[in-house]
Amino acid sequence: MEKRRRFLARAGQLALAGGLLEPVAAATPGRAIISVPGPGNLLYLPIPLARKIGADRAEGLELDIRYTGGGPQAIRAMLERNSDFAAAGLSALALQKLNGQPVVCVAPMTRVPAYTLLVRADLRGKVRQVADLKGRVVGVKGHVPGGRSTSQLFAEHLLARAGVKPDQVNYVSVGQSYDSQHAALRSGSVDAIVGDEPFVTRLVRQRVAYALADFHDPQTTRKQLGGLFLNGMLATREDMMAVRPELVEKMVRTIKRTLVWIAAHKAEDMVEALNPGEPEERKTLLDVLRLRKNIYSPDGRISDEQLATVDRFLRSTEPAIAAQGLSVRSLVDARWAGRMP
């Protein structure tokens, strides 16, 4: 316990130093409510980590994290003013913009899809390639009126490339937790899921499922999608940008500070800070981070390459995007995050 207290004190000092970011003047922290898919998903791990290492307090914020069943649900909570910010996939945010919602992406978290297409273990001899999922049931993270999840869009993209039409697969929600995804696969209610780490590794180790396609590696992502891909990101409403720009700036700085901290630390440091309760959960998270820590943006700048890849991806999966002339760049405000090629 004493060792952990010393570690967290040191982590807080490093978060305050913040690498490239200077600490703000001491003040009473402002409260920022954020809706986040989870808990436990690697895509959005920088959010709870920010609070654990004190990156929010270093920027004069107090994060109030509220977990939801998926990205569309997080965005809906934000639009219904139950939160100030949402963590979600950029593609899911684009569908909300397509439906006239006042949403803005203000900071990135990841630079790859960070998804794995898992298939139920007892189908190993029957489903050997993506095309073999034709006529089957695929689990995704859920949807709300006017918006599919990025995981469903990603599944549609992979299946279309394999020659499977959208109406040749049934999609069902399997939720955002390990327990719900495990139950869906174990019971046979789904044949495959678009899964997140660290749940994917646990499901494979327990022989509940096997991996058919994986998109965590930057080189694989560039080869398969034509470039790096902005998935996990921070969003807010247009009225927040207009009325409370100082809060948005502090939130963006908090995310950037956390991403710089991640880039400068080992997987062991991240797990120590997050301190998962269950031994199996802790071990799995450590193993996953040792392999997957490079999914995160190293500095929180918005990448033109990633936006271009998402633009191509959306135009291939959602015809209305091209029909209405919606550009992914129109969703993004990089005044505080900054840009890079």
C-alpha positions in Angstrom: 0.0 0.0 0.0 2.8 2.4 0.9 4.6 1.6 -2.4 1.4 2.4 -4.3 1.0 5.7 -2.4 4.5 6.7 -3.3 3.9 5.7 -7.0 0.7 7.7 -7.3 2.4 10.7 -5.6 5.2 10.5 -8.2 2.7 10.0 -11.0 0.9 13.1 -9.9 4.1 15.1 -9.9 4.9 13.9 -13.5 1.3 14.7 -14.6 1.7 18.2 -13.2 5.0 18.6 -15.0 3.1 17.3 -18.0 6.0 16.9 -20.4 5.3 19.5 -23.1 2.5 21.2 -21.1 2.9 23.7 -18.3 0.7 23.4 -15.2 -2.2 25.9 -14.8 -2.3 28.2 -11.8 -3.7 26.7 -8.6 -7.5 27.1 -8.4 -10.6 25.3 -7.3 -11.1 22.5 -9.9 -14.0 22.9 -12.3 -16.2 19.8 -12.8 -16.2 18.2 -16.2 -18.7 15.4 -16.8 -17.8 12.9 -19.5 -19.7 9.9 -20.8 -17.4 7.0 -21.6 -18.1 3.5 -23.0 -17.0 0.9 -20.5 -15.6 0.5 -18.0 -12.3 -1.3 -18.9 -12.0 -0.7 -22.6 -8.5 0.0 -23.9 -9.8 2.5 -26.5 -10.9 4.9 -23.8 -8.3 4.0 -21.0 -6.8 7.6 -21.1 -10.0 8.9 -19.5 -9.8 7.0 -16.2 -6.0 7.2 -16.3 -6.2 11.0 -16.4 -8.0 11.0 -13.1 -5.7 8.4 -11.5 -2.5 10.3 -12.4 -3.9 13.7 -11.6 -3.8 15.1 -15.1 -7.2 16.6 -14.7 -6.3 18.4 -11.5 -3.1 19.7 -13.1 -5.4 21.5 -15.5 -7.8 22.8 -12.9 -10.4 20.1 -13.6 -12.2 17.4 -11.7 -13.3 14.6 -14.0 -16.7 13.0 -13.4 -16.7 9.8 -15.4 -20.0 8.2 -16.3 -19.9 4.9 -18.1 -22.3 3.9 -20.9 -23.0 0.8 -23.0 -21.2 2.2 -26.1 -20.1 5.2 -28.1 -23.6 6.1 -29.5 -25.0 6.0 -26.0 -22.1 8.3 -24.7 -22.9 10.8 -27.5 -26.6 10.7 -26.7 -25.9 11.4 -23.0 -23.9 14.4 -24.1 -26.5 15.7 -26.5 -29.2 15.2 -23.8 -27.0 17.4 -21.5 -26.4 14.7 -19.1 -22.6 15.2 -19.7 -20.4 17.9 -21.1 -18.2 15.6 -23.1 -18.3 12.1 -24.7 -15.6 9.6 -25.6 -16.6 7.6 -28.7 -15.5 6.6 -32.1 -15.1 9.4 -34.7 -17.2 7.4 -37.2 -20.1 7.2 -34.8 -19.8 10.9 -34.2 -20.0 11.5 -38.0 -23.3 9.7 -38.2 -24.7 12.0 -35.5 -23.5 15.0 -37.5 -25.1 13.6 -40.6 -28.4 13.6 -38.7 -28.0 17.3 -37.8 -26.6 17.0 -34.3 -24.3 19.8 -33.0 -21.3 17.6 -32.3 -17.5 18.4 -32.5 -14.4 16.3 -32.1 -11.8 18.2 -30.1 -9.0 15.7 -29.4 -7.9 12.2 -30.5 -6.9 9.3 -28.2 -6.1 6.5 -30.6 -4.5 6.2 -34.0 -5.8 2.8 -35.1 -9.3 1.1 -34.9 -8.2 -1.1 -32.0 -10.8 -3.7 -32.8 -10.5 -7.5 -33.2 -13.1 -9.6 -35.0 -13.6 -12.6 -32.8 -15.5 -15.8 -33.7 -17.1 -18.3 -31.4 -14.7 -21.1 -30.6 -17.0 -23.9 -31.8 -17.1 -22.4 -35.3 -13.4 -22.7 -35.9 -13.9 -25.3 -38.7 -16.8 -23.5 -40.3 -15.7 -19.8 -40.2 -12.2 -19.5 -41.6 -12.5 -16.2 -43.4 -14.6 -13.1 -43.1 -16.9 -14.1 -46.0 -17.9 -17.2 -43.9 -19.9 -14.9 -41.6 -22.6 -14.5 -44.3 -26.0 -15.4 -42.8 -24.6 -15.3 -39.2 -25.1 -13.0 -36.2 -22.4 -10.5 -35.3 -22.3 -8.7 -32.0 -21.5 -5.0 -31.9 -21.5 -2.3 -29.2 -25.0 -1.1 -29.6 -26.8 1.8 -31.4 -29.2 4.6 -30.8 -31.7 6.2 -33.1 -29.8 8.0 -35.9 -26.5 6.3 -35.2 -24.7 3.0 -35.4 -21.7 2.3 -33.4 -18.2 2.5 -34.9 -17.8 -1.3 -34.2 -20.9 -2.0 -36.4 -19.6 0.3 -39.2 -16.2 -1.5 -39.0 -17.9 -4.9 -39.2 -19.9 -3.7 -42.2 -16.7 -2.5 -43.9 -14.9 -5.8 -43.4 -17.8 -7.8 -44.6 -18.4 -5.6 -47.7 -14.7 -6.1 -48.6 -15.3 -9.9 -48.4 -18.4 -9.6 -50.6 -21.0 -9.8 -47.9 -23.9 -7.3 -48.2 -25.2 -5.5 -45.1 -28.5 -7.3 -45.2 -26.8 -10.7 -45.3 -25.7 -10.4 -41.6 -27.7 -9.8 -38.5 -26.3 -7.3 -35.9 -27.2 -7.4 -32.2 -25.9 -5.4 -29.3 -23.5 -7.3 -27.0 -22.8 -4.4 -24.6 -19.6 -2.9 -23.5 -18.5 -5.2 -20.7 -16.5 -8.3 -20.6 -19.3 -10.3 -18.9 -21.9 -9.4 -21.5 -19.6 -10.2 -24.4 -18.5 -13.5 -22.8 -22.2 -14.5 -22.2 -23.2 -13.7 -25.8 -20.4 -15.9 -27.2 -20.7 -18.7 -24.6 -24.5 -18.9 -25.0 -24.3 -19.0 -28.8 -26.5 -16.0 -29.2 -23.9 -14.5 -31.5 -21.4 -16.1 -33.9 -18.9 -13.3 -33.8 -18.2 -10.0 -32.2 -16.2 -6.9 -32.9 -14.2 -6.9 -29.7 -12.1 -4.6 -27.6 -9.0 -5.2 -25.6 -8.4 -6.4 -22.9 -11.6 -8.4 -23.2 -10.4 -10.0 -26.5 -7.3 -11.5 -24.9 -9.3 -12.9 -22.0 -11.9 -14.4 -24.3 -9.2 -16.1 -26.5 -7.3 -17.4 -23.5 -10.4 -18.9 -22.1 -11.1 -20.5 -25.5 -14.4 -18.9 -25.8 -13.4 -17.3 -29.2 -10.6 -17.0 -31.7 -9.4 -14.0 -33.7 -10.3 -13.8 -37.3 -8.9 -10.2 -38.0 -7.1 -7.7 -35.9 -6.6 -4.0 -36.2 -4.3 -2.9 -33.4 -1.0 -2.7 -35.2 -0.3 0.6 -37.0 1.5 -1.1 -39.9 -1.4 -3.5 -40.4 -3.9 -0.6 -40.3 -2.0 1.3 -42.9 -1.8 -1.7 -45.2 -5.5 -2.7 -44.8 -7.1 0.8 -44.6 -4.6 2.9 -46.5 -3.5 5.0 -43.4 -3.8 5.4 -39.7 -7.3 5.7 -38.4 -8.7 8.0 -35.7 -11.2 6.0 -33.7 -11.3 6.8 -29.9 -11.7 10.6 -29.5 -13.1 13.3 -27.3 -16.2 15.1 -28.4 -18.4 18.0 -27.1 -21.4 20.0 -28.3 -21.2 23.2 -30.4 -22.8 25.2 -27.6 -20.0 24.2 -25.2 -17.4 25.5 -27.7 -19.3 28.8 -27.8 -20.3 29.3 -24.1 -17.6 27.4 -22.2 -14.5 27.4 -24.3 -12.2 27.5 -21.2 -13.7 24.2 -20.0 -13.2 22.6 -23.4 -9.6 23.8 -23.5 -8.9 22.4 -20.0 -10.4 19.1 -21.1 -8.3 18.9 -24.2 -5.2 19.8 -22.3 -6.0 17.0 -19.8 -6.2 14.4 -22.6 -3.0 15.7 -24.2 -1.2 15.6 -20.8 -2.3 12.0 -20.3 -1.2 10.9 -23.7 2.2 12.4 -23.2 2.4 10.6 -19.9 1.5 7.3 -21.6 4.1 7.7 -24.2 6.8 8.3 -21.5 5.8 5.4 -19.3 5.9 1.6 -19.3 2.9 -0.7 -19.3 3.7 -1.6 -15.7 3.3 2.1 -14.7 0.0 2.3 -16.4 -1.4 -0.8 -14.6 0.0 0.4 -11.3 -1.8 3.7 -11.7 -5.1 2.1 -12.8 -4.9 -0.6 -10.1 -7.4 -3.1 -11.4 -9.0 -5.1 -8.6 -9.0 -8.7 -9.9 -5.7 -10.5 -10.4 -6.7 -11.9 -13.8 -7.9 -8.5 -15.0 -4.6 -7.0 -13.8 -2.4 -9.6 -15.5 -4.4 -9.4 -18.8 -4.3 -5.6 -18.9 -0.5 -5.7 -18.3 0.0 -8.3 -21.1 -2.2 -6.3 -23.5 -0.5 -3.0 -22.8 2.9 -4.5 -23.3 1.8 -5.3 -26.8 -0.7 -2.6 -27.6 0.5 0.6 -25.9 1.2 2.1 -29.4 -2.5 2.3 -30.2 -2.5 5.8 -28.5 -1.7 9.1 -30.0 1.7 10.1 -28.6 0.9 13.7 -28.1 -2.9 14.3 -28.7 -2.5 16.2 -32.0 -5.1 15.6 -34.7 -3.6 13.8 -37.7 -4.6 14.7 -41.3 -3.7 11.1 -42.4 -6.1 9.7 -39.9 -8.9 12.0 -40.9 -8.4 11.1 -44.6 -8.6 7.4 -43.7 -11.8 7.8 -41.7 -13.3 9.8 -44.6 -12.6 7.0 -47.1 -13.9 4.4 -44.6 -17.2 6.3 -44.0 -17.8 6.9 -47.7 -17.5 3.1 -48.3 -19.9 2.2 -45.4 -22.5 5.0 -45.3 -23.7 6.2 -48.8 -25.4 9.2 -47.2 -22.1 10.7 -46.2 -21.0 11.1 -49.8 -24.6 12.0 -50.9 -24.7 14.9 -48.5 -21.1 15.9 -49.0 -20.2 15.6 -45.4 -16.4 15.8 -44.7 -14.9 14.3 -41.6 -12.8 17.5 -41.3 -16.0 19.5 -40.7 -16.5 17.6 -37.4 -13.1 18.6 -36.0 -11.9 21.7 -34.1 -8.2 21.4 -33.5 -7.6 24.8 -31.9 -6.3 23.3 -28.7 -5.2 19.8 -29.8 -3.1 21.0 -32.7 -2.6 19.3 -36.1 0.0 17.1 -37.7 0.3 15.6 -41.2 
